[in-house]
């Protein structure tokens, strides 16, 4: 007989992982490159946006239930880009209109409202390159 947790899940099944990607900042040190796009969407040498590599590393992980990307600066561009992606896991966007004043803590607060009670959360910076091995170890239990 399987034990149930307080949240009704199988106690032996790994919890679902919700990945929050913080991508709201203005990237002022990278101006003028970030005038038109958020820092997480700056293209690397191969033409691929930085955020795209992070998301690609997460799509192969069945433990990831959802990716929540928090935007602020040029949110319209970020949301438009993410709407073109059609790969699991589901990816939602959250707008932080106070990104310039309240910073990443406010972005995190807004994103956690979307995580179900009992969900496990991993927080990533949208402007950081993560290798596949690093992303793999992130979700290993």
Secondary structure as UniProt FT lines:
FT   TURN            6..7
FT   TURN            11..12
FT   STRAND          17..23
FT   HELIX           28..30
FT   TURN            31..34
FT   HELIX           39..41
FT   TURN            45..46
FT   HELIX           50..59
FT   TURN            62..63
FT   STRAND          64..71
FT   TURN            73..74
FT   HELIX           75..83
FT   STRAND          90..95
FT   TURN            97..98
FT   HELIX           99..112
FT   TURN            113..114
FT   TURN            117..118
FT   STRAND          120..125
FT   TURN            126..127
FT   HELIX           132..139
//
